[in-house]
Amino acid sequence: MDDSYLREETYKIIGLCMEVHRILGKGHSEVVYKDALEYEFKLNSIPFQREKIYEITYK
């Protein structure tokens, strides 16, 4: 299977994460980074779901 399309998407997403970190730096709460990534994903037309609920069985 040719996964080159996944590679391009992965590089784009990682690049946006690095951009957010470059601008905001470290030390913010998680929600600040989530908001910034949401902004970047929308700006770059990257579909996403925020705070998706997963059902997990533990013990």
N, C-alpha and C positions, 0 to 999 in steps of 0.2 A: 504494500500500500504506500502511495506517495503522501508523505506527511508534510510536504513543503508549505502547504497552506496553513497548517497549524504552527509551523515555525514562524511565519510572518505575523500571525495573530499574537503569538507568544511574545515576540520581540516588541510589538507595538504596546501590549499591556505592560510589560516590564518597563519599557521606556516611560510610560505614563506614571507608573509607580515611582520611578526614579525622579521624574519631574516634580511630583508632589513632594517627595522628600527633600529635593534640592531647594524648593521654595519655602516649605514649612519648617524644615529641620527636624530635630528630635525633641521629644519631651511633651508632646501634646497628647491629649486623650485619644483613644481609638476612634471615637465618633468624629473628631476633627478630620482625621485621615480618610474616614469613610465618606464624609461630605465632599472632600476635595476630589477623591477618586470618582465619586458619582458625577461631579461636575465635568471632569476630564472625559469620562466615558460618554456622557451625553454630547459633549462638544465634538467628540471623535466618532459619533454614531456607532458606539460599541454596545450591543445589547447586553443587559445584565439584570439580575434580580438581587435586590438588597434584603438582607436579613431573611433569607429563605429558611423555612422551618423544616427540620429533619426529625424524624421519629427515631429515637435510639433506645435500644434495650440495654440496660446496664444491670449486671448481676441478676 
